């Protein structure tokens, strides 16, 4: 297993995080250390073992579909880095 | 010096009319003025208070809150640059409950950025320090909460625990910290790190306060679909000073290379104290213990990479203004550059690792395999709890380490949580209580674990030990 600098760059694009060259270099080395440590899981026999994503025996929790009050729009927008009227404002998406 | 007291001691004093909650606030503030420049426990220190609803139970007693729990009156930033200035429009469920009972929300405590760390050093605001030795870390990620309580800059506090983030700092600072059973306390308003592992819990000066606080925050909440709808109990009633007949297991896998000698000796001494008090002991095996850290760093980073996708510079927090458009277009460039500058190193490292283990071609090898080993780790505990009421272990393999010592080697930092992570993976409750000191006067913590929703067993054990020893009464000289 080897995480090359190219892999780190590829993953950082998937994660939408811009990394500096220095960070890419550093992460490539450190992630290799961590993955080498994680490799030890390969020694366990997991045939017929079911996965545990969640420890509680509850799933598909539903509630009745009734309207409830929500936050006021000015409260929702008060933390926005940029807003206009009733909207969050973002850089131009469509050319 | 009312700030040195526990919440239940203060409640008695206020009820009898000897002091008022204002007297308590004065003393807490004066302690903060005196020691906060050294400890740096707070990310957002207490505001001036104009009025308090001294409702029923808690009578205006102040509580410090970890900076990842949403509070209307205080910024909530997860000690991260990317949430700078975020002022939540709502309170977390635990905050609502505390207010209903008359608690005063009093300051937000420093933490590792997004709870990613075991030392409080990854905070955007800089590290908190251990009140017992200012050159050492308070532990993490709830290091600010533990340091505030240990230094009497807070009466008590809330933390959150994903892999040991309440218990390890409680251990390193010589206070009490409880991670409740997964599903016991609502996570609504807790900014998510790893949703299948996170729990909110108390950090206090004694076990009584932990039970008192758990009584308030525990219980079903229909805004958190993972909070379980079963009866809670009066945890104060679990505080019997008697453990005769209690069966306690000691797992041999926790007493291995890497365990500090003084910590090991202290736990063995604790065992003989508990034996004298009437508990019986047996060595057991939790055979998959050694895989817990590896499983955790796959699952926790995978969940984190998904949870932290919401920090994109659109709805709240930091946005990079001078966007270099490059080849990806203005919108995606804005995402990438805001996240690149807004997240600190450890957050980026974990998001990259989590994205990697979930990425196409690696999902089965890492994520799915880790979920299966998680099943085995949980089964180990199920087996032991068929026969035993509690398990005891050290909370941390070492006492508080030096600031900077593990920062450049992430794996060595991750191994700080080797004894605490399994409880999160299995969802079981676990508490850390003070059980000794090293020769260098650093606190040592005992971890007690019990079966899911059997907080009563670990509280009873913790309370009995505490009431027969004096470790929790020691105070640091700052």
Interface residues (C-beta under 8 A of the other chain):
Chain A: X3 X7 X8 X11 X12 X13 X14 X15 X16 X17 X18 X19 X20 X23 X27 X30 X31 X33 X34 X37 X38 X40 X41 X42 X44 X46 X49 X50 X51 X52 X53 X54 X55 X56 X58 X61 X63 X71 X75 X76 X78 X79 X80 X81 X82 X88 X90 X91 X92 X93
Chain B: X85 X86 X87 X89 X90 X182 X183 X196 X222 X225 X226 X228 X288 X290 X291 X293 X294 X295 X297 X298 X305 X309 X312 X313 X314 X315 X316 X317 X318 X319 X323 X329 X330 X331 X332 X333 X334 X335 X336 X337 X339 X340 X341 X343 X345 X348 X349 X351 X352 X353 X355 X356 X359 X366 X368 X369 X370 X371 X372 X373 X374 X375 X376 X378 X410 X411 X414 X426 X427 X452
